[in-house]
Amino acid sequence: MMRSSLTPLGLPVSRDRIIASFPKWYTPDACLQLKEHFDGQVSTACQRRDTGTVGLQLSKVVVVGDLYVGKTSLIHRFCKNAFDRDYKATIGVDFEIERFEIAGVPYSLQIWDTAGQEKFKCIASAYYRGAQVIVSAFDLTDIQTLEHTRQWLEDALRENEAGSCLLFLVGTKKDLLSGAACEQAEAEAVHLASEMQAEYWSVSAKTGENVKAFFSRVAALAFERSVLQDLDKRNDTRLQVGDGHLIRMEGSSPETQDSQQLPSVGCC
């Protein structure tokens, strides 16, 4: 049995990166997983420190979306707890690494900030590959950016295997909308998220509203999937080894194998 005895490298994980219980969704209408606890297999594996190599991995999160929807602001608010009104447009790609402790196990997200300009799409698309999470962001105050999220998501998914990524649709600049206008924008976004099979969140990088909760949710879901995938791989390996109780000769049929395995009983 492969046990994880990993401890976080470098400085201890900050308190707000420690996730002991399963983070809740933003709204049940926009959530694909309404459960309130980690999968039973994951909880057991964490208790036994039997999470394989998960603690050594960097799970890749790519954030895509139009220019000036606030992708960089969102990432900087979470990673550096800072907000700057005058961020320059991202050229190509940039990334941050955030370390967590989830159910007692170290875990890291590599969060990629990709350019929203058309001329950088060919550069950014190379960094979509190998993503565990795709976040498609739009500006709640600009409905056109919401319409573009579908294409951004399709571009990112094209570089990854089908079904391999967790998908999120995130509305930014929540502080600029309130009341009926916010409700209308969110209703349209929730509808689109459902079509995309993505989980929806509204956030504000300026005030910090929902930013930590969102990334905690991303980290928990990505961690859970990573542990389950690791357990499945190890179970598959055990089954393949366990199936070797019969040594079969190449090209022989099961009936022939049985007759070869059992000694013949002769008459005197």
C-alpha positions in Angstrom: 0.0 0.0 0.0 1.4 3.4 -1.0 1.0 5.8 1.9 1.4 9.5 1.8 3.7 10.8 4.5 4.1 14.1 2.7 4.5 17.3 4.6 4.2 20.7 3.0 7.5 22.1 1.7 8.8 25.5 2.8 6.6 27.7 5.0 3.5 26.3 6.7 0.2 26.6 4.8 -1.6 29.8 5.9 -4.8 29.3 7.9 -7.1 30.4 5.1 -5.6 27.7 2.8 -6.6 24.9 5.2 -9.7 23.1 4.1 -11.1 20.6 6.7 -14.6 20.2 5.4 -16.1 20.2 1.9 -16.7 23.9 0.7 -20.2 24.8 -0.2 -21.5 25.9 -3.6 -22.4 29.4 -4.6 -26.0 28.6 -5.3 -27.7 25.2 -5.6 -29.2 26.3 -9.0 -25.7 26.6 -10.4 -24.1 23.6 -8.8 -23.3 20.2 -10.3 -22.4 18.6 -7.0 -24.8 19.3 -4.1 -23.1 17.0 -1.7 -21.8 18.5 1.6 -19.0 16.0 2.3 -16.0 14.5 0.6 -16.5 11.2 -1.1 -16.3 8.4 1.4 -13.3 6.8 -0.3 -11.5 10.1 -0.2 -12.2 10.7 3.4 -10.9 7.2 4.3 -7.8 7.6 2.2 -7.0 11.0 3.9 -7.5 9.5 7.3 -5.1 6.7 6.5 -2.7 9.1 4.7 -3.2 6.8 1.8 -3.5 9.4 -1.0 -0.6 8.2 -3.1 1.3 10.9 -4.9 -1.5 13.5 -4.8 0.4 15.7 -2.4 3.3 15.9 -4.8 1.3 17.0 -7.8 0.4 20.5 -9.1 -3.1 20.6 -10.3 -3.4 23.0 -13.3 -6.1 25.6 -13.3 -6.5 27.8 -16.4 -8.5 31.0 -16.3 -9.8 32.1 -19.7 -12.0 35.0 -21.0 -12.2 38.2 -22.8 -9.8 41.1 -22.3 -10.5 43.2 -19.2 -13.1 40.9 -17.7 -10.9 40.8 -14.6 -9.0 37.5 -14.8 -5.7 38.9 -13.4 -7.6 40.9 -10.7 -9.4 37.7 -9.6 -6.2 35.7 -9.3 -4.2 38.5 -7.6 -7.0 39.0 -5.1 -6.9 35.4 -4.1 -3.1 34.8 -4.3 -1.9 38.2 -3.0 -5.0 39.6 -1.3 -4.5 42.8 -3.4 -6.5 44.8 -5.9 -5.2 47.3 -8.5 -7.4 49.3 -10.7 -4.7 49.6 -13.3 -3.6 46.1 -14.2 -2.0 45.9 -17.7 -3.4 43.4 -20.1 -1.7 40.0 -19.6 0.7 39.2 -22.5 0.7 35.5 -23.3 0.4 33.7 -20.0 1.4 34.0 -16.3 0.8 31.8 -13.3 0.7 31.6 -9.6 1.1 28.5 -7.3 -1.1 28.3 -4.2 -0.5 25.7 -1.6 -3.4 24.2 0.5 -3.9 21.6 3.1 -7.0 19.6 2.4 -8.3 17.1 4.9 -4.8 17.0 6.3 -3.1 16.4 3.0 -0.9 19.0 1.2 -2.2 20.0 -2.2 -1.2 22.7 -4.7 -3.0 24.6 -7.5 -1.0 26.1 -10.4 -3.3 28.9 -11.5 -2.7 30.1 -15.1 -3.7 33.6 -16.1 -4.1 33.7 -19.9 -4.3 36.6 -22.3 -7.8 37.7 -23.4 -6.6 39.3 -26.7 -7.2 37.4 -29.9 -3.6 37.9 -31.1 -2.3 35.9 -28.1 -4.8 33.0 -28.4 -2.3 30.8 -30.3 0.2 31.3 -27.5 -2.2 30.8 -24.6 -3.8 27.7 -26.1 -0.5 25.8 -25.7 -0.9 26.3 -22.0 -4.5 24.9 -21.9 -3.1 21.3 -22.2 -3.1 19.2 -19.1 -5.6 21.3 -17.2 -7.6 19.8 -14.4 -9.8 22.8 -14.1 -11.0 25.4 -16.6 -12.4 28.7 -15.4 -14.2 30.7 -18.0 -14.7 34.3 -16.7 -16.9 37.1 -17.9 -17.9 40.6 -16.8 -21.3 40.7 -15.1 -21.8 44.3 -16.4 -21.1 43.3 -20.1 -23.4 40.6 -21.4 -21.4 40.2 -24.6 -18.5 38.8 -22.5 -20.9 36.1 -21.2 -21.7 35.1 -24.8 -18.0 34.7 -25.5 -17.4 32.3 -22.6 -18.7 29.4 -24.6 -16.0 29.8 -27.3 -13.3 30.3 -24.7 -14.4 27.1 -23.0 -14.5 25.2 -26.3 -11.0 26.4 -27.2 -9.6 25.2 -23.8 -11.4 21.9 -24.0 -10.0 21.2 -27.5 -6.6 20.9 -25.9 -7.7 18.4 -23.3 -9.2 14.9 -23.2 -13.0 14.8 -23.0 -14.3 14.7 -19.5 -10.9 15.3 -17.9 -11.6 18.9 -16.7 -13.7 20.4 -14.0 -15.5 23.4 -15.5 -16.5 26.7 -13.8 -18.2 29.8 -15.2 -17.4 32.9 -13.1 -19.0 36.3 -13.3 -16.7 39.1 -12.1 -17.2 42.7 -10.9 -20.2 41.7 -8.7 -19.7 44.9 -6.8 -20.8 46.9 -9.8 -24.3 45.3 -9.9 -27.1 45.0 -7.4 -30.8 44.3 -7.2 -32.7 43.3 -10.3 -29.8 43.9 -12.7 -27.6 41.5 -10.8 -30.4 38.9 -10.6 -31.0 39.1 -14.3 -27.3 38.8 -15.2 -26.9 35.8 -12.8 -30.0 34.1 -14.2 -28.6 34.2 -17.7 -25.2 33.0 -16.5 -26.7 30.1 -14.5 -28.7 29.0 -17.6 -25.5 29.1 -19.7 -23.5 27.3 -17.0 -26.1 24.5 -17.0 -25.7 24.1 -20.8 -21.9 24.0 -20.4 -22.0 21.5 -17.5 -20.1 24.1 -15.5 -20.5 25.3 -11.9 -21.4 29.0 -11.6 -20.0 31.7 -9.2 -20.3 35.4 -8.9 -17.3 37.2 -7.4 -15.7 40.7 -6.9 -12.0 41.1 -7.0 -12.3 44.6 -5.7 -14.1 43.7 -2.5 -12.9 40.1 -2.3 -16.5 38.9 -2.2 -16.7 35.1 -2.8 -13.1 34.9 -4.1 -11.6 32.8 -1.3 -14.8 30.6 -1.2 -14.6 30.1 -5.0 -11.0 29.0 -5.1 -11.5 26.8 -2.0 -14.3 25.1 -3.8 -12.0 24.7 -6.9 -9.2 23.2 -4.8 -11.5 20.8 -2.9 -13.2 19.4 -6.1 -9.9 19.1 -7.9 -8.3 17.4 -4.9 -11.2 15.0 -4.5 -11.0 14.0 -8.2 -7.2 13.6 -8.0 -7.4 11.2 -5.0 -10.2 9.2 -6.7 -8.2 8.9 -9.9 -5.1 7.8 -7.9 -7.2 5.2 -6.1 -8.6 3.9 -9.4 -5.2 3.6 -10.9 -3.9 1.6 -8.0 -7.0 -0.6 -7.9 -6.6 -1.3 -11.7 -3.0 -2.3 -11.1 -3.9 -4.7 -8.3 -6.6 -6.3 -10.4 -4.1 -6.8 -13.3 -1.7 -8.4 -10.9 -4.4 -10.4 -9.2 -5.7 -11.8 -12.6 -2.4 -13.7 -13.0 -3.6 -16.7 -11.0 -3.9 -18.6 -14.3 -0.8 -18.5 -16.5 -2.2 -18.8 -20.0 -0.3 -19.9 -23.0 -0.3 -17.5 -25.9 -2.8 -18.5 -28.7 -4.5 -21.1 -26.6 -8.3 -21.1 -25.9 -9.7 -21.1 -22.4 -10.8 -24.7 -22.8 -7.3 -25.7 -23.9 -5.8 -23.7 -21.0 -8.0 -25.6 -18.5 -7.0 -28.9 -19.9 -3.4 -27.9 -19.8 -3.7 -26.7 -16.2 -5.3 -29.8 -14.8 -3.4 -33.1 -14.9 -5.1 -35.9 -16.8 -6.4 -38.9 -14.9 -5.5 -42.1 -16.6 -6.9 -45.6 -16.2 -4.8 -48.6 -15.1 
